[in-house]
Amino acid sequence: MNLISFFIALQIVLLFFMTFHDWIHLPPLIDIRELEKHSTKKGRLINSTIFFFIVFIPLLLTWVYRSNLTPGVLINIGLFYFFLTIGTIFSWWVPYFFGSSEKHKADFAEYKNTHHFLPARRDNVIPNTFHVILHLQIWTCLGISLYLLIRSFYDAV
């Protein structure tokens, strides 16, 4: 399997996880019953739709241009994963390492019954195992898109 095929496969898995993780009860990784206490079906549907398109667009770009990933296409793909990465850092990792507001902690209480392998840091939000896996996928997509972008500049020379 070449890198582009792996990248496409990774994005397909990420698309599935990002779209359906608020709908499938998968203890101990996902606790839908707790999530339903904290959010409405309409809210989850809106979130799922937004996450679907945030991952579907770069996947579509990768698929359509897979035989000719120009720097412009790769910059666009990379931007999607860059902004997703920023979102993961500020939603989960900054609060984990440095703390967050009581409101943020309350918003993330829906994940309290899910599996965590990271050690607790005071009363900070702890990224659960499922979200760590998602974040690693997102960061890998960012890394691959950056690698392909840099390689495209060297190939052009």
N, C-alpha and C positions, 0 to 999 in steps of 0.2 A: 504494500500500500504506500503510495507516494504521499508527500506532505499535503498536497491540495485535497486528496481523497480523505485523509485523516482529518483535516480541517473541516471539511464538509460534514463528515460523520460526527465530529465533536459538536458542531453547531446544531445538528439535528437532535442529538441527545439533549443539549442545552435548551433547545426550543421546547422539547417535550417537558423537561423538568420545570422550566420557567412558566410554561402555560398551565400545567396541571398540578403543580405542587400545592395549590390551595384547595384542591378538590378531591384528592386521593388520600384516604386514611391509611397510613403506612407506619404503624407503631414499630419501634420507638422514634423513628425519624420524623414523622409528620403526625401531628395530633389534630385532626380535623374537628373533633368535638370541642376542643379548647378554642380553636380558631373561630368556630361558629359563634362562640360566646362573645367574641370581641369584634366581629365584623359581619356585615350583612352579605347576603348572596349577591346583591347588586354591586356592592363595593368590591367583592372578590372577582366578579365578572369583569368589572372595569379594569382592575389591576391585571387580571389574566390577559385581557385584550391588549393592554398597553405593553406588557412583557412579551406577548406573542410578537407584536410588530417590531419591538426593539431588537429581537433576535432574528425574526424572519427576514427583515430587510437586508442585513449583512449576509445572511445565509443565501438569499436570493441573488445578491450581487456576486457572491463567491461562485454559486452554481452557474449563473449566466455567463460570467467572464472567466470561468475556470481555466480555459485554454489561453486566455490573454488578460491576465490580471495586471492592468496598467497601474502606474503610480497613483493616478487620480482615483481609480476604483479602490485601491488598497488604502488610501488615505481615508476615504469614506467608511470603509469597513472598520478601519482602526479607530475612527472617531466614535463609532457606536460602542465598541468595547472599551475605549478610554472612558467615556462618560458612565458606562455601567460600572467600571472599576472604581471611579470616583464615588458613585453611589454606594457600592459595597463598603468602601473604606469609611465613609462618613456615617452610614447607617449602622454598621456593625463594629468595625475595628477601632475607630476613634472612641466610641462609647465603651468598648471593652477595655482598652488600655487607659483611658483618661476619665471615664465616667460620663454621665449625661444627666439631663433633667429628669425629674420625677415623672413628667409626662411621657418622655421617651421610654423610660423603664416600664411604665404602665402599658404603653403601646406594644411593647415586646413581651409582655407577660404571657401572651398566647403561645410562646415557645417554651414555657417553663417545664412542661412535662415531656419534652423531646430529649433525645440523647445528646449529651455534651461530652466531649473528651478533653476540652481545654479546662485548665484550672480556674476556679472562681477568683476574681479580683475584686475584693471588697463586695459591694452590692451592685457591681456593674453588670450590664447586659452581657451574656456569654453567647458568642456565636455557636449555634447548635451544629451538629455533625452534618446535617443536610445542607445547611447554608454554607458551611466550609467547603463542601464538595462543589456546590454551585459557584462559589467564588473562585475556586481553583480552576473550574472550567472557563469562567469568564476571563480570568487572568491569563490562562493558556491561550485563549482565542486572541487576546490582545497581543501576547508575545508572538504568536504565529503571524498575525497581520503585520506587526512591526518588522519581523524577520523577513517576510516576503517583500515588504516595502523597501527595506534596505537592500535586499538582494536584487530587486528590480532596478535600482539605481546602478548597481555594479554591472548588471547584465546589459544596461544601456550604454555603458562606456566601452 
